Amino acid sequence: MYVFICQDSLEGIFSGVYDACASRLGHRNIRLITGEPVNYELFSEYIYVTPSEEKTRKVIRTITSRFGMQFYESICQAAMSGQQHKNGKMDKADAIYETILLALADGDGQKVLLSLGEPCVYRIFELCRSTNREACHHLEFLRFGELENGVLFATIHPKDYILPYLAEHFTDRLPMDNFMIYDVTHQTVAVHAASKDYMLADAADLDLDKLKRYSEDELEYRRLWLAFFDHIAIEARKNPRLQMQLIPKRYWADTPELSRFA
């Protein structure tokens, strides 16, 4: 068995798909994984994949031209999922690779995506569902705050890499505003300038001290909101367990009224 070790990113996985197809080692003898394996297997050869923009573009061009954008978007959603291959579940890189092979053999990408009896396709379905659910939750709970310079700023800690979905959504909803969404988990930031498209950037060197300097209006509105939030609470009817069901605790740190309890 030849195991291709890919970077856990869209570019890394697509580069792995390209290398696996170009290797001519036989599809049945190939498996793709994201990141270092927990246990190395005997009689398996491990091949490290170097992410390549050119290879990624070629795979994207093949997928979109042969199977359409809907198939491509499903593959992207699966690649963005943060689910790990535990409890015997197929690695997302291998599921993507095998699903693409099925589509190439069948010729109809949409038909393949409906073949949930295939383990790789069902795994794609699970990963897409996880990514979509995470994106929907963050659209509900994401909070912007106004900085001193007038930029709207939000922080998120998502399990899945959903920043492109959020950036696209708020670019459509707030086209004339300057805003930033900082993904702490994946160390990426989405930056949107008024009347322009958004861009994604590495956030490793982000100056977090400047991003904590809120405007006077923002601080005042937060004070008023917290006062309202505290005063409408009925002490005798407090139910922390129900509160955590309605707003999971992992979102509390990014929510002004609940960050005090996170």
N, C-alpha and C positions, 0 to 999 in steps of 0.2 A: 504494500500500500504506500502510495506517495501522498504525503500530507503537506499542503501548501499553507503556510502560516501568514495570514494577512493582517494588516493594520485595521483596527476597528473603526473604519470610516468608509464612506461611500467610495472614495478614490482607492482605498486599500483593497476593498472587496472586489471592485470592478477590475483592478489590476490583477488580482488573484484569479478571477474568472478568465481574463485574457491569457495569462501565463499557463493556466491549466489546459485551456483549449489548444494553445499553441505548442504544448509540450509533446503531444502525440504519444502519451503514455497509456492511453486507454481510459475512457471515462469511468469505467467500473473500478479502476485501480487508483482513482484520485479522490481525495477528500480535502475540503477547505475548512480552516478554522480561523477564528479571530483571536489573536493574542497567543501567548505561550501556553502549551497544553499543561494540564495539571499533572498528568502521568504520561510519560513517553512510552510508546508501544514497541515491543520487539518486532523485528522484521519490517519496520516502517521507515521510510526515508523522509526526512523533514526538509522542506524547501522554503526558505524565507522569501517573501514577495516584497519588492521595493515599489512603493506607490509611484504611479506614473500618470501624469496628466494626459499624455498622448494615448496611452492604452485605455484610460478611462473614457476619453472622447470616442474612441473607436467602438467600445462596448456600448456606450450610450447611443451612438449613431446606428448601430446594428439593431438594438432593441426598439428604438423609436420608429425606425423605417420599416421594420418587419412586423411589429406587433402593436404599435401605436402608443400614445401618451398614457393611456389608462394603465396599461401593463407596466410601463416604465415607472409611473408614480407609485404603483403597488410595490414594486421592487425597492424603490427609494424609501418608502415608509418602513418596509421590513428592515432595511439596512440601518435606519435611524433608531430602531428600537434598542433599548438598553437591557432587554431580557437576556439572561445568560443561559447557556445550554446545560442546565442542571436536570437531575432526575431522568437522565437518559434522553433529554430532548435534543433534537438536531441543532447544530450550530447554525446561526443565521447565514453565515457565508456559504456553508454547504447547501442549505436550503435554497438560497438564491441561485447558486451554480446549477443544482439539479433542476430547478424550475425553468431556468433559461434553456437547459438542454432539452427538456420536455417540449418547450415551445418551439425550439428549432426543429425538433423531430416532427411535431404535429403541424406546425405552420400557422396555428390559430392561438394567439396568446390569451385571448379572452376565454376561449374554451378550456384552456389549460388551468386558468385561475379558478374555474368552477369545478375542477376535478379534485374535490376535497378528500377523496379516497386515497390520493397520493400523499404519503407522509411529508414530502417536501412542500407541497402546495398547502397542506393544512398548517404547516409550520409558518409559511408566509402569511396565511390568514391570521394566525395567532399574533404574530409580530405586528402586522398592520393594525389589528384591533387594539393592541397595547399602545402603539404610537398615537392613534386617533383619540383614544380615551385620555391619554396624558395631555394632548393638545387641547382638547375640549375643557378639561379641568383648569388648565392655566388660562384659557380665555375667560373663564368665569372668575378666577381668583387673582389674576395679575393686577397689581396696583401701581400706577404711575405717581411719582412725586415731582414737584417743580423745584429745580435747582436754582441757585442764585443767578445763573446766567440765562434762565428761562427755559432750559432744556428739560423735557419730561424724562424721568429716569425710573426704571423698574429693575428689580432683581428677582431672579427665579432660580430654583434648585431642582430641575426636572430629572426624572430617571432616564428619559429618552431624549434624543437630540431633536427637539421640536422648534428650535429657535427660528428656522426659516419659515415655518408655518405662522408663528406669532408675528414675525416681522412683516410678512406679506399681508396678514390680516389688518394690522394696525397702520400699515402704509396706505391701505385702501380706506380705512376709517378716519385716519388723521393725516390727510395728505399735506396740509399746510402747517403742520407742527414739526418741531425738531424733537426727536426722542431717541432714547437709547434703551435697549433691553440687555441686561447683563446675565448671561448663563454661567453661574458659578460652577456647576458640575462639570461642564465641558470647556470652561475657560474661553468662552467666545462671547463677543458682543455684537449686537445688531445696531447699526447707526443709521438714522434717517434724517436727512436735511429737508426742510420745507420745500415742497413742490418737486422733489427729486425721488429717485428710487432708493431703497435701502441697500446697505452693504454689510457684509459680515467680516469681522476682523478678529485677530487673536487678542485675547484680553489679558495675557500673562503680565503685561507691563502697565495695566490700567491703574491710574492713580485713584485709589479708593477713598482717600481723604477728601479730595475735591468733590467726590460724588456723594458725600455725606453733608455737604453744605446746602441746605434747603433754603428757599426764599422765605421771607417774612410771612407772605401770604400763605404759603404751604404750611408753615409751622402753626399759624393761627387756625387754619381750617382743620388741621390734625387735632389741635387742642379742642376745638368745638366738637369735632366728630367723636373723640374719645369721651368727652363729657356727656354727649347724647347717648353714646353706647353704654356708658356706665349707669346713667340715670334711668334708662328704660328697662334695665335688668331687674327682674323680680327675684330677690334673694331666695325665697322659699321654693322657687321653681327652677333653680339652677340645675343643669344636667350635663356635667362634663362629658359623659360617655356619648350622649346624643350630639353634643357640639362637635366632638371629634369625628362622628360619622358624617355630619353635614359638611364640615371643613376639616379634612384629615390634618393631623398635627404637623406633617412635614411642610404644609403651606403656611404655618403660623408665623415663622420667622420673617416672611415677606409680606405679612398683613399687619398694618399699623395697630389695629385694635387688639390683636392677639399676640403680637411679638413680645409683649410683656410676660406672657405665660409660656413661651416656647422654651 
